[in-house]
């Protein structure tokens, strides 16, 4: 069974940093692109970042470019999101997601349970 | 940037009735005979769940009362006979362009 477990969320002050993690199991982690998607309280879904199977290609939403870094460790079946210079508008539940297929473009087939990041003084 | 616009924003439907949710993209998502369009269901307090991809392919385990149709810029999610457990917010998403885009969501309730 495919499982994704998000962790690392919490309360952080504006300008601060936080590192989110996602542990994958039940599949060959190194075969799949991975993504982070966030959802502000009471709002819709917002794509944050993508990373290819071997961490050679990364893509970011304009709203986080230059502040967030997506990375992965295939040996540990782990995905990360380093978030710096956090702003109030970054407050959201952050989900990691695995693409449904091992291809260059695919829907988000599996999702973690999400981890809440709150940016507030 | 690509914009996906869903309609309606919310709707209330009687149990057993047919339900349709629309998604219109500002640019075509049809390439090489594939429509890069997915539908997700999100229930309160839960992560999104993939229902449909390639515009019309049901994801594993999704009941066959859910179906997707459309091509190019206009897409539809249909629930043939609404069940109580279908109360949720539904999102469309394109996965061809970067940045990826989601529709604003359609909230489905029971009448």
Interface residues (C-beta under 8 A of the other chain):
Chain A: X35 X37 X44 X45 X46 X47 X50 X59 X60 X61 X62 X95 X100 X105 X106 X107 X108 X109 X110 X111 X112 X113 X114
Chain B: X36 X38 X40 X42 X47 X48 X49 X50 X53 X54 X59 X89 X91 X93 X95 X96 X98 X99 X100 X101 X102 X103 X104 X105
